[in-house]
Amino acid sequence: MEFPPASSDEPILYANVARVWHTPFEFTLDFGVAGAPQDATDGLVVPVARVTSVKIPTSVIFTLARAIAENVDAFENTYGPIGGTGGPSFQQPS
């Protein structure tokens, strides 16, 4: 597979949180930007502004997971272990 070079007209999106969920037919990756925690009656709530959602067919999900794992390994081999941020940056819907 060959992707063309990015065009200067294409937006580059930033996200610092992600959520993954699925149906019987596809996986959905929701990406967002977390805001400052806010007090709520049942504790702190972190508001998230959704940046985008990506629907991925189930037939592709293992290839995507493998590619992410391989890139994490390559990153850590080059730059060292990836540290945590002290808060959840990945969640699954409850």
Secondary structure as the mmCIF struct_conf table of DSSP 4:
data_model
#
loop_
_struct_conf.conf_type_id
_struct_conf.id
_struct_conf.beg_label_comp_id
_struct_conf.beg_label_asym_id
_struct_conf.beg_label_seq_id
_struct_conf.end_label_comp_id
_struct_conf.end_label_asym_id
_struct_conf.end_label_seq_id
HELX_LH_PP_P HELX_LH_PP_P1 PHE A 3 SER A 7
TURN_TY1_P TURN_TY1_P1 SER A 8 ASP A 9
BEND BEND1 GLU A 10 GLU A 10
BEND BEND2 ASN A 16 ASN A 16
STRN STRN1 VAL A 17 HIS A 22
BEND BEND3 PRO A 24 PHE A 25
STRN STRN2 GLU A 26 ALA A 34
STRN STRN3 GLN A 38 ALA A 40
TURN_TY1_P TURN_TY1_P2 THR A 41 ASP A 42
STRN STRN4 GLY A 43 VAL A 45
STRN STRN5 VAL A 48 PRO A 57
HELX_RH_3T_P HELX_RH_3T_P1 THR A 58 VAL A 60
HELX_RH_AL_P HELX_RH_AL_P1 ILE A 61 TYR A 79
HELX_LH_PP_P HELX_LH_PP_P2 PRO A 81 GLY A 84
BEND BEND4 GLY A 86 GLY A 87
STRN STRN6 PHE A 90 GLN A 91
#
